């Protein structure tokens, strides 16, 4: 959790939930392997909280993941770059970004 110091007071920064759709790089890509790889490749302070396969077309599936990250400048770019580096991940699409309102289990 990021903390912000303002004249002696500590303010905890909000956490964000980003829902991102990850398309496969090719038709032979194993989306379960991408999900396992993502859990270890996200930067420190971020995590893949949940994921699901979403059917696209012609038997292809996309991976939709919910990522937790701090509401700080540059965090989303770090997350996007780390996802693009995962083997088998093709294009990504940010579906939604919202503040985390409750503790996610």
C-alpha positions as CSV (number, residue, x, y, z in Angstrom):
1,X,0.0,0.0,0.0
2,X,1.4,3.4,-0.9
3,X,1.4,6.1,1.7
4,X,1.5,9.8,1.2
5,X,3.1,12.1,3.8
6,X,1.5,15.6,4.1
7,X,2.9,17.8,6.9
8,X,3.4,15.0,9.3
9,X,0.1,13.1,8.5
10,X,0.1,9.8,6.8
11,X,-2.6,9.2,4.1
12,X,-3.1,5.8,2.6
13,X,-3.5,5.9,-1.1
14,X,-6.6,4.1,-2.6
15,X,-6.3,0.8,-4.3
16,X,-7.6,0.3,-7.8
17,X,-9.2,-2.8,-9.5
18,X,-8.4,-2.9,-13.2
19,X,-10.3,-5.4,-15.3
20,X,-8.1,-6.3,-18.4
21,X,-8.9,-8.6,-21.3
22,X,-5.8,-10.4,-22.6
23,X,-6.0,-11.8,-26.1
24,X,-3.9,-14.8,-27.2
25,X,-0.9,-14.3,-29.4
26,X,-2.0,-17.2,-31.6
27,X,-4.6,-19.9,-31.8
28,X,-2.4,-22.5,-30.0
29,X,-1.9,-20.3,-26.8
30,X,-2.8,-22.0,-23.5
31,X,-4.7,-19.4,-21.5
32,X,-4.4,-21.3,-18.3
33,X,-0.6,-21.1,-18.6
34,X,-0.8,-17.4,-19.2
35,X,-2.9,-17.0,-16.0
36,X,-0.3,-18.9,-14.0
37,X,2.5,-16.9,-15.5
38,X,0.8,-13.6,-14.8
39,X,0.6,-14.3,-11.1
40,X,4.4,-14.3,-10.9
41,X,5.1,-11.6,-13.5
42,X,3.1,-8.7,-12.1
43,X,5.2,-6.0,-10.5
44,X,5.6,-5.7,-6.7
45,X,2.5,-4.2,-5.0
46,X,0.2,-5.5,-7.7
47,X,-1.6,-8.8,-7.9
48,X,-3.9,-10.9,-10.1
49,X,-6.9,-11.3,-7.9
50,X,-9.3,-13.2,-10.2
51,X,-9.4,-14.4,-13.8
52,X,-11.7,-16.2,-16.2
53,X,-11.7,-17.4,-19.8
54,X,-14.1,-15.6,-22.1
55,X,-15.1,-17.2,-25.4
56,X,-14.3,-15.0,-28.5
57,X,-14.8,-16.8,-31.8
58,X,-13.8,-20.0,-33.6
59,X,-12.9,-21.7,-30.4
60,X,-10.5,-19.0,-29.2
61,X,-10.7,-17.7,-25.7
62,X,-9.5,-14.5,-24.1
63,X,-8.4,-14.2,-20.5
64,X,-10.2,-11.5,-18.4
65,X,-8.2,-10.7,-15.2
66,X,-8.9,-8.4,-12.2
67,X,-5.7,-6.8,-11.0
68,X,-5.2,-4.9,-7.8
69,X,-2.8,-1.9,-7.9
70,X,-2.1,1.4,-6.1
71,X,-3.7,4.6,-7.3
72,X,-0.4,6.3,-8.2
73,X,1.1,7.8,-11.3
74,X,2.7,5.2,-13.7
75,X,1.2,2.1,-12.0
76,X,-1.1,1.3,-14.8
77,X,1.7,1.6,-17.4
78,X,3.9,-0.8,-15.3
79,X,1.1,-3.3,-15.2
80,X,0.4,-3.1,-19.0
81,X,4.1,-3.6,-19.8
82,X,4.4,-6.6,-17.5
83,X,1.4,-8.2,-19.1
84,X,2.7,-7.7,-22.6
85,X,6.0,-9.4,-21.6
86,X,4.2,-12.7,-20.7
87,X,4.8,-15.3,-23.3
88,X,1.6,-16.1,-25.3
89,X,-0.1,-12.8,-24.4
90,X,-1.1,-10.8,-27.5
91,X,-3.1,-7.6,-27.4
92,X,-4.6,-6.3,-24.2
93,X,-7.7,-4.2,-23.6
94,X,-8.5,-2.3,-20.4
95,X,-12.2,-2.9,-19.8
96,X,-12.7,-1.0,-16.5
97,X,-10.7,0.7,-13.8
98,X,-12.4,1.5,-10.5
99,X,-11.5,2.1,-6.8
100,X,-11.6,-0.9,-4.6
101,X,-14.5,-0.3,-2.3
102,X,-14.3,-3.4,-0.1
103,X,-11.7,-5.9,0.9
104,X,-11.5,-8.5,-1.8
105,X,-10.8,-12.1,-0.7
